[in-house]
Amino acid sequence: MGGFAEGGSAMTPDMFIHIGPFEVLFLLALGFFGGMLSGFIGSGGAFVLTPGMMSIGTPGPIAVASNMCHKFPKAMIGAYRRYKLKQLDPKLALIMAVSAIAGVQVGIQVQKSILEMLGPTGTNLYVSIAFLVVLPAVSLLLLRDVVKAKKMGIEDTEPQLAKKLEKKFKLPPRIRFEIAGRTQSAWLTIPLGFGTGFLAATIAVGGFIGVPSMIYLIGASSAVASGTELGVAFVMGATGTFTWIYLLGAVDFRLTTLILATSLIGVQIGAVGTTYVRQYYIKMAMATVMLLVTLSRALAVPGYLVELGWIEMDEGVVGLFDSLVFPIMLIAMLSVTPLVGYPMMKVRLKLKKLGLLDRAIEASAHTGGGNIKRLVVFGLLTFANYYWLFRDPEWWPHFITAIPHADPLTAILLSIGVVLLAIYWSFIHGSFAHAFLDLVKVSALKDDLAKSIAQSGYEGIDVWASKIEKGARA
């Protein structure tokens, strides 16, 4: 009585996919593009990563659990970067994170129940339908704001509902969120955190509740909401990963590490990219990729329904739908590069022509020689880590699926060990990524220039440049 629950129904080794050269290359690409999107919009990028893993045959629960394991250490790094840019509200992140932990636990139990009733196909259907409900709804809200902001020529729309709630919903305790610039009731914030956690455990996408709710209900800007969500994602991801391992043995660390390897480079490029654009552009990028992923998941649903025996459909039609799932997912991935990269290249090229690029970007913390030394050291550690993990392709699936069936104390210790392993791995990859990005000088714009671009768009560069010239004359 009062102890930890035992695992019960869990994953089996045969549910874990074979990882060959194609899967390795795909997962590395998926990690980079998903990481870039994550750093740019602050949602964790799971609406690309989870369906991406499922598109190569990974069962829904394993895709969700593995993505959550990859997400929390990556979110830790992204959150730190956004905190330095003053785009993370620590108080708001803490309150939402605590309530999100409860949501995560409930969400995992729902997944576990569906697995027991309908098997892996049932969980695949559940995850896909959740995407089909959430993604289009959020996309339409974001696109509406983009259209309004462009018509009005402003940085971003300011949700009126948040203002009304601040004035009328005064149930104590009321909390002042300094970075977000709002004072709201804790009884508004706590349910939003729970919803974020529940959705994160359901489809590994908590940002679709967390980011919009902070924008439309709390009243935070897009940048602060997306940055704060990374802080929430770290806390609920760490606790959720532990639960996925302890109860179901569902984390495929091979998937996690391959995605993590490149996403830690991508997430920092994405976070830097937020300083090069107006805030409504972040919403446009998020909505564009969401709609493409929605189409990919919609095409997968008929196959799951047929497999469960719930509908009948011509095999040729089902085969056609299934054949389109992966290509459309690939288009969604590739669309991230122009969405994030084009504004950065455009701004940097103009600054270079003006001879102001070095004055416009944040200075690197390390010299060129120091970066090369760090690349070599952490590159060798990375190689050693992958050799250890992949030397026996069958080792990890057997290890992780045995944890739920171990005695409670052993299962707890092993689950904690995997969580710590994910943090260690992210430290190694994160250090490598920092050295690489410092070497190629992918840096954020200085705060005054970033604000000028946010207020005036591309023309804000000229406004900033004229101020620099006046200062030099003075």
C-alpha positions as CSV (number, residue, x, y, z in Angstrom):
1,M,0.0,0.0,0.0
2,G,1.2,3.5,-0.9
3,G,4.1,2.1,-3.1
4,F,4.8,2.6,-6.8
5,A,2.5,0.9,-9.2
6,E,3.9,-2.1,-11.1
7,G,4.3,-2.1,-14.9
8,G,1.7,-4.6,-16.0
9,S,1.1,-4.4,-19.8
10,A,4.3,-3.1,-21.5
11,M,6.1,-3.0,-24.8
12,T,7.9,-6.1,-26.2
13,P,11.2,-6.1,-28.1
14,D,9.6,-7.0,-31.4
15,M,7.7,-3.7,-31.4
16,F,11.0,-1.8,-31.8
17,I,11.9,-1.0,-35.4
18,H,15.1,-2.1,-37.1
19,I,17.5,0.8,-37.6
20,G,19.6,0.5,-40.8
21,P,21.4,3.2,-42.8
22,F,18.2,4.7,-44.2
23,E,16.6,5.0,-40.8
24,V,19.8,6.6,-39.4
25,L,19.9,9.2,-42.2
26,F,16.2,9.9,-41.9
27,L,16.3,10.3,-38.1
28,L,19.3,12.6,-38.3
29,A,17.5,14.8,-40.9
30,L,14.2,14.6,-38.8
31,G,16.1,15.8,-35.7
32,F,17.7,18.7,-37.4
33,F,14.5,20.1,-39.0
34,G,12.4,19.3,-36.0
35,G,15.0,21.0,-33.7
36,M,15.1,24.1,-35.9
37,L,11.4,24.4,-35.8
38,S,11.4,23.7,-32.0
39,G,13.8,26.5,-31.3
40,F,12.0,28.9,-33.6
41,I,8.4,28.4,-32.3
42,G,9.1,26.9,-28.9
43,S,6.6,24.1,-29.1
44,G,9.1,21.2,-29.0
45,G,8.7,20.4,-32.6
46,A,6.9,17.1,-31.7
47,F,4.2,17.6,-34.3
48,V,7.0,16.9,-36.8
49,L,9.1,14.4,-34.8
50,T,6.4,12.0,-33.5
51,P,4.6,11.6,-36.9
52,G,8.1,11.4,-38.5
53,M,9.0,8.4,-36.4
54,M,5.6,6.8,-37.0
55,S,6.0,7.3,-40.8
56,I,8.9,4.8,-40.7
57,G,7.0,2.2,-38.7
58,T,7.5,3.2,-35.1
59,P,4.4,2.4,-33.0
60,G,2.6,5.4,-31.5
61,P,3.6,4.9,-27.8
62,I,7.2,4.3,-28.6
63,A,7.3,7.4,-30.9
64,V,5.7,9.5,-28.2
65,A,7.9,8.2,-25.4
66,S,11.1,8.4,-27.4
67,N,10.3,11.9,-28.5
68,M,9.6,13.0,-24.9
69,C,12.9,11.6,-23.8
70,H,14.7,13.5,-26.6
71,K,12.6,16.6,-25.9
72,F,13.3,17.4,-22.3
73,P,17.1,17.7,-22.5
74,K,16.8,19.6,-25.8
75,A,14.2,21.9,-24.1
76,M,16.6,22.5,-21.3
77,I,19.2,23.9,-23.7
78,G,16.6,25.8,-25.7
79,A,15.1,27.3,-22.6
80,Y,18.5,28.5,-21.4
81,R,19.1,30.2,-24.7
82,R,15.6,31.9,-24.6
83,Y,16.1,32.9,-21.0
84,K,19.3,34.8,-22.0
85,L,17.2,36.5,-24.7
86,K,14.6,37.5,-22.0
87,Q,12.0,35.4,-23.8
88,L,11.2,33.0,-20.9
89,D,9.1,33.9,-17.8
90,P,10.5,31.8,-14.9
91,K,7.4,32.2,-12.7
92,L,4.9,31.3,-15.4
93,A,7.1,28.3,-16.4
94,L,7.2,27.0,-12.8
95,I,3.5,27.2,-12.2
96,M,2.5,25.6,-15.5
97,A,5.2,22.9,-15.1
98,V,4.0,21.7,-11.7
99,S,0.4,21.3,-13.0
100,A,1.7,19.8,-16.2
101,I,3.4,16.9,-14.3
102,A,-0.1,15.8,-13.2
103,G,-1.4,16.0,-16.8
104,V,1.5,13.9,-18.1
105,Q,0.7,11.1,-15.6
106,V,-3.0,11.0,-16.6
107,G,-2.1,11.1,-20.3
108,I,0.2,8.1,-20.0
109,Q,-2.4,6.1,-18.2
110,V,-4.9,6.8,-21.0
111,Q,-2.3,5.6,-23.6
112,K,-1.7,2.5,-21.4
113,S,-5.4,1.7,-21.3
114,I,-5.8,2.0,-25.1
115,L,-2.8,-0.2,-25.6
116,E,-4.4,-2.9,-23.4
117,M,-7.7,-2.7,-25.2
118,L,-6.8,-2.2,-28.9
119,G,-3.0,-2.9,-29.1
120,P,-0.4,-0.8,-31.0
121,T,-2.8,-0.1,-33.9
122,G,-5.3,1.4,-31.5
123,T,-2.7,3.7,-30.0
124,N,-1.5,4.7,-33.5
125,L,-5.1,5.6,-34.4
126,Y,-5.5,7.5,-31.1
127,V,-2.3,9.5,-31.6
128,S,-3.2,10.3,-35.2
129,I,-6.8,11.5,-34.4
130,A,-5.4,13.7,-31.7
131,F,-3.2,15.3,-34.2
132,L,-6.1,15.8,-36.6
133,V,-8.1,17.6,-33.9
134,V,-5.4,19.8,-32.5
135,L,-3.3,20.8,-35.4
136,P,-6.0,22.3,-37.7
137,A,-7.7,24.2,-34.8
138,V,-4.4,25.8,-33.7
139,S,-3.4,26.5,-37.3
140,L,-6.5,28.5,-38.0
141,L,-6.1,30.6,-34.9
142,L,-2.5,31.4,-35.8
143,L,-3.2,32.2,-39.5
144,R,-6.0,34.5,-38.4
145,D,-3.5,36.5,-36.3
146,V,-1.0,36.5,-39.1
147,V,-3.5,38.1,-41.5
148,K,-4.5,40.7,-38.9
149,A,-0.9,41.6,-38.1
150,K,0.1,42.0,-41.7
151,K,-3.0,44.1,-42.5
152,M,-2.4,46.4,-39.6
153,G,1.4,46.5,-40.2
154,I,2.2,45.7,-36.6
155,E,4.7,43.3,-34.9
156,D,1.9,40.9,-33.7
157,T,-1.7,41.0,-32.6
158,E,-2.5,41.5,-29.0
159,P,-5.3,39.0,-27.8
160,Q,-8.2,40.9,-26.3
161,L,-9.4,37.9,-24.3
162,A,-6.3,38.0,-22.1
163,K,-7.0,41.6,-21.2
164,K,-10.6,40.9,-20.3
165,L,-9.5,37.9,-18.1
166,E,-7.0,40.1,-16.4
167,K,-9.7,42.6,-15.5
168,K,-12.6,40.3,-14.7
169,F,-11.2,36.9,-13.5
170,K,-9.7,38.0,-10.2
171,L,-10.0,34.8,-8.2
172,P,-7.0,34.8,-5.7
173,P,-4.2,34.1,-5.7
174,R,-3.3,36.5,-8.6
175,I,0.2,36.3,-9.8
176,R,2.3,39.0,-11.6
177,F,4.3,37.5,-14.5
178,E,7.0,40.1,-15.1
179,I,8.5,38.9,-18.4
180,A,5.0,38.2,-19.9
181,G,3.8,41.6,-18.6
182,R,0.5,40.2,-17.2
183,T,-1.2,39.6,-13.9
184,Q,-3.5,36.6,-13.9
185,S,-5.2,34.2,-11.5
186,A,-3.4,31.0,-10.6
187,W,-6.7,29.2,-11.2
188,L,-6.4,30.2,-14.9
189,T,-2.8,29.1,-15.2
190,I,-3.0,25.7,-13.4
191,P,-5.6,24.1,-15.7
192,L,-3.6,25.3,-18.7
193,G,-0.5,23.5,-17.3
194,F,-2.5,20.3,-16.8
195,G,-3.8,20.4,-20.4
196,T,-0.3,21.0,-21.7
197,G,0.9,17.9,-19.8
198,F,-1.9,15.7,-20.8
199,L,-1.5,16.5,-24.5
200,A,2.3,16.0,-24.2
201,A,1.8,12.5,-22.8
202,T,-0.9,11.8,-25.4
203,I,1.0,12.8,-28.6
204,A,4.2,14.4,-27.3
205,V,2.9,17.8,-28.3
206,G,2.3,20.0,-25.2
207,G,3.2,23.2,-27.0
208,F,0.0,23.2,-28.9
209,I,-1.9,23.8,-25.7
210,G,0.9,25.6,-23.8
211,V,1.9,28.2,-26.4
212,P,-1.5,29.3,-27.6
213,S,-2.9,29.4,-24.1
214,M,-0.1,31.6,-22.9
215,I,-0.7,33.9,-25.9
216,Y,-4.5,34.0,-25.9
217,L,-5.4,33.5,-22.3
218,I,-2.4,34.7,-20.3
219,G,-1.5,37.5,-22.7
220,A,2.2,36.7,-23.3
221,S,3.8,37.6,-26.6
222,S,4.6,34.9,-29.1
223,A,8.3,35.0,-28.3
224,V,7.7,34.8,-24.5
225,A,5.1,32.1,-24.8
226,S,7.3,29.9,-27.0
227,G,10.3,30.5,-24.8
228,T,8.4,29.7,-21.6
229,E,7.0,26.6,-23.1
230,L,10.5,25.2,-23.5
231,G,11.0,25.6,-19.7
232,V,7.7,23.7,-19.1
233,A,8.7,21.0,-21.6
234,F,11.9,20.3,-19.7
235,V,10.1,19.6,-16.4
236,M,7.2,17.6,-17.7
237,G,9.4,15.8,-20.2
238,A,11.8,14.5,-17.5
239,T,9.0,13.2,-15.3
240,G,7.1,11.9,-18.3
241,T,10.1,10.0,-19.6
242,F,10.5,8.3,-16.2
243,T,6.9,7.2,-16.3
244,W,7.0,5.9,-19.9
245,I,10.1,3.8,-18.9
246,Y,8.8,2.6,-15.6
247,L,5.3,1.6,-16.6
248,L,5.7,0.6,-20.3
249,G,9.4,0.4,-21.2
250,A,8.5,2.4,-24.3
251,V,11.6,4.7,-24.8
252,D,13.7,3.7,-27.8
253,F,17.0,5.4,-26.9
254,R,18.4,4.7,-30.3
255,L,15.7,6.9,-31.9
256,T,16.1,9.5,-29.1
257,T,19.9,9.9,-29.5
258,L,19.9,10.0,-33.3
259,I,17.2,12.8,-33.3
260,L,19.0,14.5,-30.4
261,A,22.4,14.6,-32.3
262,T,21.1,17.0,-34.9
263,S,18.2,18.6,-33.1
264,L,20.5,20.3,-30.6
265,I,22.1,22.1,-33.5
266,G,18.8,22.8,-35.1
267,V,17.2,24.1,-31.9
268,Q,19.9,26.7,-31.4
269,I,19.6,27.9,-35.0
270,G,15.9,28.2,-34.5
271,A,16.2,30.1,-31.2
272,V,18.7,32.5,-32.9
273,G,16.2,32.9,-35.8
274,T,13.6,34.4,-33.6
275,T,15.7,37.6,-33.4
276,Y,15.6,38.1,-37.1
277,V,11.8,38.3,-37.7
278,R,8.6,40.0,-36.7
279,Q,6.6,38.0,-34.1
280,Y,3.7,37.1,-36.4
281,Y,6.2,35.4,-38.7
282,I,6.7,32.7,-36.0
283,K,3.0,32.0,-36.1
284,M,3.0,31.7,-39.9
285,A,5.8,29.2,-39.8
286,M,4.1,27.1,-37.1
287,A,0.8,27.0,-39.0
288,T,2.4,26.1,-42.3
289,V,4.2,23.0,-41.0
290,M,1.2,22.0,-38.9
291,L,-1.1,21.8,-41.9
292,L,1.3,19.7,-43.9
293,V,1.7,17.3,-40.9
294,T,-2.1,17.2,-40.6
295,L,-2.4,16.0,-44.2
296,S,0.2,13.3,-43.6
297,R,-1.5,11.9,-40.5
298,A,-5.0,12.1,-42.1
299,L,-3.8,9.8,-44.9
300,A,-2.6,7.2,-42.3
301,V,-5.9,6.9,-40.5
302,P,-7.8,4.8,-43.0
303,G,-5.2,2.1,-42.8
304,Y,-5.5,1.9,-39.0
305,L,-9.3,1.7,-39.2
306,V,-9.1,-1.2,-41.7
307,E,-6.5,-3.0,-39.6
308,L,-8.8,-2.7,-36.6
309,G,-11.7,-4.1,-38.6
310,W,-13.8,-1.0,-38.0
311,I,-14.2,-0.1,-41.7
312,E,-13.8,-1.8,-45.1
313,M,-11.9,-0.1,-47.9
314,D,-10.3,-1.1,-51.2
315,E,-6.7,-2.3,-50.6
316,G,-5.4,-0.2,-53.5
317,V,-6.9,2.9,-52.0
318,V,-5.4,2.2,-48.6
319,G,-2.0,1.4,-50.2
320,L,-2.1,4.7,-52.1
321,F,-2.9,6.7,-48.9
322,D,-0.1,4.8,-47.0
323,S,2.4,5.6,-49.8
324,L,1.7,9.3,-49.5
325,V,2.2,9.5,-45.7
326,F,6.0,9.6,-45.8
327,P,6.5,11.9,-48.8
328,I,4.2,14.6,-47.3
329,M,5.9,14.2,-44.0
330,L,9.2,14.8,-45.8
331,I,7.8,18.0,-47.4
332,A,6.7,19.2,-44.0
333,M,10.3,18.6,-42.7
334,L,12.0,20.3,-45.6
335,S,9.7,23.3,-45.4
336,V,11.3,24.3,-42.1
337,T,14.6,25.4,-43.8
338,P,13.2,28.2,-46.0
339,L,10.8,29.3,-43.2
340,V,13.6,29.8,-40.7
341,G,16.7,30.2,-42.9
342,Y,15.5,32.7,-45.4
343,P,14.9,35.6,-43.0
344,M,18.2,35.0,-41.3
345,M,20.1,34.9,-44.6
346,K,18.3,38.0,-45.9
347,V,19.1,40.1,-42.8
348,R,22.7,38.9,-42.5
349,L,23.4,39.7,-46.2
350,K,22.1,43.2,-45.8
351,L,24.1,43.8,-42.7
352,K,27.2,42.5,-44.5
353,K,26.6,44.9,-47.4
354,L,26.3,47.7,-44.8
355,G,29.6,46.5,-43.2
356,L,27.7,46.1,-39.8
357,L,27.4,42.3,-39.5
358,D,30.0,42.0,-36.7
359,R,28.5,44.9,-34.8
360,A,25.0,43.4,-35.2
361,I,25.4,39.9,-33.8
362,E,26.2,38.7,-30.3
363,A,29.9,37.8,-29.9
364,S,31.0,34.2,-29.7
365,A,32.0,32.9,-26.2
366,H,35.0,31.0,-27.7
367,T,37.9,31.6,-30.2
368,G,38.2,29.7,-33.4
369,G,41.0,27.5,-32.0
370,G,39.0,26.8,-28.9
371,N,36.0,25.7,-30.9
372,I,38.0,23.3,-33.0
373,K,39.5,21.7,-29.8
374,R,36.0,21.4,-28.4
375,L,34.7,19.9,-31.6
376,V,37.4,17.2,-31.6
377,V,36.9,16.3,-27.9
378,F,33.1,16.1,-27.9
379,G,33.1,14.5,-31.4
380,L,35.2,11.6,-30.0
381,L,32.9,11.2,-27.0
382,T,29.9,11.2,-29.3
383,F,31.5,8.4,-31.5
384,A,32.2,6.3,-28.4
385,N,28.7,6.8,-27.1
386,Y,27.1,5.6,-30.4
387,Y,29.5,2.6,-30.6
388,W,28.3,1.5,-27.1
389,L,24.6,1.9,-28.0
390,F,24.6,0.3,-31.4
391,R,27.2,-2.4,-31.1
392,D,24.4,-4.9,-30.4
393,P,21.2,-3.9,-32.3
394,E,19.0,-6.0,-30.0
395,W,20.4,-5.0,-26.7
396,W,18.4,-1.8,-26.1
397,P,14.9,-3.2,-26.9
398,H,15.5,-6.1,-24.6
399,F,16.9,-3.9,-21.8
400,I,14.2,-1.3,-21.8
401,T,11.2,-3.7,-22.1
402,A,12.5,-5.6,-19.1
403,I,12.3,-2.6,-16.8
404,P,8.5,-2.7,-16.1
405,H,8.8,-6.3,-15.1
406,A,11.6,-5.8,-12.6
407,D,11.0,-5.4,-8.9
408,P,9.9,-1.8,-8.1
409,L,13.1,-0.5,-6.6
410,T,15.2,-1.9,-9.5
411,A,12.7,-0.4,-12.0
412,I,12.9,3.0,-10.4
413,L,16.7,3.1,-10.3
414,L,16.9,2.0,-14.0
415,S,14.3,4.5,-15.1
416,I,16.2,7.3,-13.3
417,G,19.4,6.0,-14.9
418,V,17.9,6.4,-18.4
419,V,16.7,9.9,-17.6
420,L,20.2,10.8,-16.4
421,L,21.7,9.1,-19.5
422,A,19.5,11.4,-21.7
423,I,20.9,14.5,-19.9
424,Y,24.5,13.2,-20.2
425,W,24.0,12.6,-23.9
426,S,22.4,16.0,-24.5
427,F,25.4,17.6,-22.7
428,I,27.8,15.9,-25.0
429,H,25.8,16.7,-28.2
430,G,25.0,20.2,-26.9
431,S,28.6,21.0,-26.3
432,F,29.5,19.8,-29.8
433,A,26.6,21.9,-31.3
434,H,27.7,25.0,-29.4
435,A,31.3,24.7,-30.7
436,F,30.0,24.1,-34.3
437,L,27.7,27.1,-34.2
438,D,30.3,29.4,-32.7
439,L,32.8,28.3,-35.3
440,V,30.4,29.2,-38.2
441,K,29.2,32.3,-36.4
442,V,25.5,31.5,-36.2
443,S,24.6,34.1,-33.5
444,A,21.6,36.0,-32.4
445,L,21.1,39.6,-33.3
446,K,21.8,42.2,-30.6
447,D,18.8,43.2,-28.7
448,D,18.4,46.7,-30.0
449,L,18.5,45.5,-33.7
450,A,16.1,42.6,-33.0
451,K,13.6,45.0,-31.5
452,S,13.9,47.3,-34.5
453,I,13.2,44.5,-36.9
454,A,10.3,43.3,-34.7
455,Q,8.7,46.8,-34.8
456,S,9.5,47.8,-38.4
457,G,10.2,44.6,-40.3
458,Y,13.1,44.5,-42.8
459,E,13.2,48.3,-42.9
460,G,14.1,48.2,-39.2
461,I,17.7,47.4,-40.3
462,D,18.0,50.8,-41.9
463,V,16.6,52.5,-38.8
464,W,19.1,50.7,-36.6
465,A,22.0,51.4,-39.0
466,S,21.2,55.2,-39.0
467,K,21.4,55.2,-35.2
468,I,24.8,53.5,-35.3
469,E,26.1,56.1,-37.8
470,K,24.8,59.0,-35.7
471,G,26.4,57.5,-32.6
472,A,29.7,57.1,-34.5
473,R,29.7,60.8,-35.6
474,A,28.9,61.9,-32.1
